Each structure stands twice: as C-alpha cells, then as structure tokens.
Amino acid sequence: MSNDDNTPRAVVPANVNEPDRIAFGLTFRQLGIVGSTGLAGFGCYRTFGHLLPPVVWIVAGVIVFAVAIVVALGRRDGLPLDVWLRHGFALSRGPRTLTPGTARASTVAVAAGKPSLPAPLRSPVTALSATGVLTSEGRDKMLIACGTTNIHLRTGSEQGALLDGFGRFLNSLTGPAQIVVTAQRHDLTAYAQAIVDHAPRLPHPALQAAADDYAEFLLDLDAERDPLRRQVLTVVSGEHAADAAVRALSGLGVEATALDGPAVASALASAVDPFCPPVPGPRAVPGTPITLRSTS
C-alpha cells in the first residue's frame, strides 16, 4: 500500500476547552481564590496579630492556605471544587418539593406555603405536518436522515475533496442547523423471527439449518450483549434548505433522505424515550385522525 503525503491533517489541542493559564500555571479563578485567601489572612494578621502568638498565626495560616489550595485545584464530579461546593450550598438552601402525591408537613414548612408540583415537559415542537415540516420556536425545520462514510479508506486527495465538500455544505447554510448523532439499543429479535419465518422456504436443508443457527446467534447476541444502532439526523431550516442539504450530502457519498411526518414523529418519540424500542410501523402525525380497518 502506497503512502500519500497529501493526506490533510489538522492539529487540535486536547485542552481546547480549558481556561487560560494566567500565572504560575493557574487560571484566573484559581489565582483569585488563592490570592483573596492570602490577602484576607494578611489583613487579619495586621489587624489582630497582637492578640495571638506568632506560632498560632503560622499554624492557622498553613491550614487555611492548604484548604484554599485544595478548593482552587481540586475537582469533584467533573467540576472545579469551588463550583461543586457552591452548587451543593445552593441545593442545601433550596426548598424541598415532592413530586405529585401527598405532601409532607416538613415539605410545606420548608417551602413556606403550598409546594409547587413539577410542570409537565413541554416539547419545543408546536406543529408537525404530514410532509415532515415541524415548527419549533416559530421557525419551520426539517429532519434529514443521514448515513455515514468511511474517510479512512480514501486516499489523501479523496479525503481532501470530502472535507472541502463538507466545508462548502456548512458554508452554504443560510440558517441554523444541527447535526445530532445518537446511539440507541437495537432489538435483534425481529430480525431473528424474520429469519425463522423465512427458513422453511429455503431450497436446501443445509441452508435451513444455517438460517436457524443464525437466528439463534442473533437471539444470544441480543440477550448477552447490548447491541447499538447509530442514528445521524441533520436539522435544517425550511424545505429549500433541506433539498440543498440532501443534494450536498449525496454529493459526498452520504445517503441522505428528508423525513416525512410519520418518520419525524418516530424520531421525536425515540428522542424522548431512547431506551424504549421503537414502535413498529409509522406513527400518526399530530392532528391526523387515526383510522383502523377491520379485516374480520
């Protein structure tokens, strides 16, 4: 395999989201904590230094300064320790409100009145048409189901062309856009049942046995592992932007299809409850009457 020196590369620092270091390898927040503690301690010593022996001031200063260093440099649950302590203090001072049910007397006392019940979750989507146009925050938007492409199997010139094409697609957007990548659990029992139903129609007994073994393998995989499926959705504003996005993504070798109303309803339902397996069949669009035809 020949190496291509034209492979596009970009150096991205790993600490791109970290705050800037001001002095001594410390951020402005850390310097503020340590500096304010030192200035407060020095002011106390200048004011009340004559009341205690110097040894007591040294021991107290070492303890307070050590606590300030731990608060400034420590982290807990992915947050700086001072931010974590501030959130904990705010939580401890906040009222305790129970979920719908019988309110306790202590809860009413803490809340200083009738406890407010949690409000129902309101979706930002206010309307959804049969063509897939959803209204959110007063703007019409459309969802595009996208596939993926393997850029690592391309040559350097092909990778550069794909990156340039994707850049042109981003620059061509005339409104807000969002690319959502989710991983949801994939139920393999439906595929195993389809294989079992089709196995008797195979022309040879060996093929039937192989199909039964494969269906059993899928069932074991579904029971012992946690298979996932990846879903890529692109949200753009307006139907014209959706058509342009589909053409641009298709030019990059990515399968892109604008979703209709039932498909958008299914995508929204999966986003609300990602751990529930998707309901088979299309979902009804809000405002559309549901009819049932009886076969009996």
KEZA-271048 format. One record per residue (C-alpha): z, x, y; residue in one letter. Coordinates in steps of 0.001 Angstrom, whole numbers, plus 524288, in hexadecimal, padded with zeros to 5 digits. Layout:
N
ZXYa ...
This chain:
296
800008000080000m 7FBF6805C580CE9s 805298063F8185Fn 800C88004382529d 80617806D28315Ad 8025C7FB22839C4n 80D8D7F2CA834AFt 813FF7EC788408Fp 822527EFF4841E5r 82CAC7EBE884B9Aa 83A3D7F1B484D05v 844857E72784F00v 8528C7EBCD85132p 85C727E61F847D8a 866587E3A0852B8n 85D1B7DC3085B93v 867017D13285D90n 872A37D9EF8605Ae 877AE7DB4C86E5Fp 875417E7C8875EFd 87ECA7F3068751Cr 884097F61B8829Ei 88CF1801E888090a 893F0808D887557f 88BF9800E086BA7g 892697F4388706Al 88C4C7E7ED875DEt 88FED7E1BD882CFf 898927D7DA87BC9r 89FCE7E27087441q 8A18E7EAAE88063l 8A6C87DED388791g 8B0F97DC2087D03i 8B5887EA2D87BE8v 8B4C77ECDB88A91g 8BBE77E07D88EA7s 8C69F7E334884BDt 8C8207F11E889C4g 8C8727ECDA897FDl 8D24E7E2188950Da 8DB047EBA688DB3g 8DA377F5BA8988Cf 8DDA57EB628A2B0g 8E96C7E71489AD3c 8EE0C7F5178998Fy 8EC8F7F79A8A835r 8F41A7EB438AB5At 8FEB37EB128A0EBf 8FEAA7F93489C3Fg 90C287FC0A8A13Eh 912397F156898F1l 90F787F78C88B92l 90F77805698862Bp 9022480C2A8853Ap 902CE80C4E8765Av 9033D7FD79875F9v 8F7877FCA587F05w 8EFE9806328767Ei 8F2A77FEA0869FAv 8EF767F1928704Ca 8E3197F72E87655g 8DE627FC8186940v 8E0917EF6486295i 8D9ED7E76F86D4Fv 8CE917F0EE86E43f 8CCBB7F0B885F6Fa 8CC507E1D785F9Bv 8C2467E24486A9Ca 8B9D07EBC5862DAi 8BA647E307856CAv 8B6C27D6F685EC6v 8ABB87DE1F865C2a 8A5A57E485859BDl 8A9797DB3184EC9g 8A1007D06084919r 8A41F7C45C8410Dr 89A897BAEF83A99d 88F217C17984190g 895417BFC384F18l 89C1F7C97185812p 8AAB27C83F85618l 8AD707C3EB86403d 8A3367B90F862D3v 8A8E47B516855A6w 8B6A67B48485B6Al 8B1CC7ACAB8670Cr 8AB477A2BF85E1Bh 8B7917A200855C5g 8BFFA79F94861C3f 8B6BB795008669Ca 8B6D178E998592Dl 8C59F78EBA85889s 8C6827887C86604r 8BC5377E078632Ag 8C0137704885EA9p 8BFB876CED85046r 8B6AA7616F84DE7t 8B51375B9A84069l 8A8857567B83AAFt 8A705747AC83976p 8B2AA7420E83265g 8C10573F68834D1t 8C5C27476F84059a 8D2D574E4983F10r 8DD4974D478495Ba 8DD3C75C0184BA9s 8CEB075BC984DF5t 8D0117511685816v 8DB05758A385EB3a 8D34F7652F85F52v 8C73A75E5C86443a 8CF8F7575A86E7Fa 8C96A74A4886BB6g 8C01D743D78625Fk 8B8EE74E5485A93p 8AA4674E8385C81s 8A2C274D5584FE2l 89771756A684D18p 88AA97517185245a 87F4074F70848D1p 8751B75A1A84851l 869AA7565D850EBr 85C9475C6F84DD1s 854F9761D38597Cp 848E975B45853BCv 8477E74E0385A2Ft 83A577499D854A9a 8311274D1284997l 82354747C884813s 81B6A7462F83BAFa 812927517583FCFt 81E1075AE984035g 8208175B7084EDDv 82F2575BB88513Dl 835B475A1185E5Bt 8411B7630B86155s 847557651386E9De 83C6E75D16874B2g 8316F765C586F7Cr 827AA7636B86492d 8282376D91859CCk 8218F76FBF84CC2m 8257B776E184065l 81C587801983925i 81F267842782B2Aa 81B8E79287829B2c 819B779B4781E1Eg 81BFA7A9F081DD3t 8138D7B60381CB4t 817037C3588172Bn 814727CD6382199i 819007D8D881944h 80D437D79B81034l 803C47D95781B82r 7FE427E5E2820E8t 802727EB3D82DFBg 7F6D07E59683542s 7F8D67D84982ED2e 8073D7D87083268q 803CD7DBAC8406Cg 7F9F17D094840DAa 803F17C6E683B83l 80E357CB2D84545l 804757CA4885072d 800557BCC084BFAg 80E677B82E84B22f 810E27BDAD858ABg 805257B64185DFDr 80A557A9DE857A8f 817887AB9F85E5Al 811207AE9586B69n 8086A7A29286A4Fs 8140A79948869ADl 814DB790F2875D9t 8223678B1C872FEg 82EBB78D8386B6Ap 82D287908785CFAa 8366479331851D8q 834827995D84479i 83EA4794C383A9Dv 8403079BD582D8Ev 8498979565823F6t 84D28797B9815D0a 8510378BC980DE7q 854C8789FB7FFC6r 8490E786D07F750h 84AC077CDC7EC64d 842FB7811F7E073l 846347757B7D7CAt 83A8B76DA07DCBFa 83144778B67D91Dy 8379277A0E7CBABa 8364576B6B7C946q 827FB76BB97CD61a 8255C776BF7C3B6i 82C4276F4C7B8C5v 8243C763157BBAEd 8177276AB57BBA6h 81A777731B7AFA0a 81668768FD7A544p 808C7768507AB57r 80623776D37A93Al 7FBA27799E79EFCp 8033C783487968Fh 8111B7830E790CDp 81383790F17957Fa 810AD78CC77A375l 819D07813F7A1F2q 824A778A1B79CFBa 8224D7938D7A830a 8230E788567B1EEa 82FD07838F7AC0Ed 8356D791547ACCEd 831347928D7BAF4y 83777785777BE5Ea 8440F789EB7B7E8e 8434F7969C7BFA0f 8422278F067CC5El 84DE1786A67C8E1l 85602792AA7C589d 851C6799297D231l 8558278D227D9FCd 862D678C477D35Ea 866B679AAE7D379e 8609579F5B7E021r 85EDD79A0B7EDBEd 8501D799817EFFDp 84C267989A7FE38l 83FD1794628050Cr 83BE7799268126Dr 836E178FFF81CCDq 8305B7949682958v 82E8C78A9E83433l 828A178CE48418At 82C0F7834A84C53v 8229E7827E857CCv 8212B7794586353s 8160D76F65862D0g 80AEB76C6485989e 8014F775A886039h 80AD4780EE85EB3a 80C9577D5B85061a 7FDD777DAD84DEBd 7FCBF78AE3854BFa 808547902F84D1Ba 8027E78BC18401Fv 7F592792888434Cr 7FC6879EFF847C6a 8054279FC483BDAl 7FA0279CB6832A2s 7F28F7A80B838B5g 7FDCE7B0E0834A4l 7FCA07ACAB82675g 8087A7A3C28272Cv 807907960C8219Fe 80B4578CF382CC1a 80B4777E2582CB4t 8101E774BF83712a 819D876B58830F5l 8183775CB3831DEd 82328753098345Ag 828AA751D982671p 8284F760A482497a 82F64762BE83189v 8399F758AD82D91a 83BBE75FFD820BDs 83CF876CF7827FBa 847017674583158l 84EBB7615C82611a 84EE676E7781F05s 853857753982B75a 85EE476BBF82CC9v 862FE76D4381E76d 85D3677A158195Fp 8658877A2080CF1f 8606A76D0C80824c 853CE76D638002Dp 8484F7670E80738p 84592758E680413v 838EC757697FC41p 82DFA7507E8033Eg 82B4B74EBD811C1p 835D374A1C81B0Br 833B073E8A823E4a 831E47415383248v 83C7773B3583AEDp 8381372DFA83FD5g 82E6272BCF834B6t 831387202B82BC3p 833AC723EF81D90i 82C8971B9E813A7t 82DE871B7F804EBl 8236E716C27FBCAr 828A9711767EEF9s 820C1714737E2B5t 8276970A257DA61s 
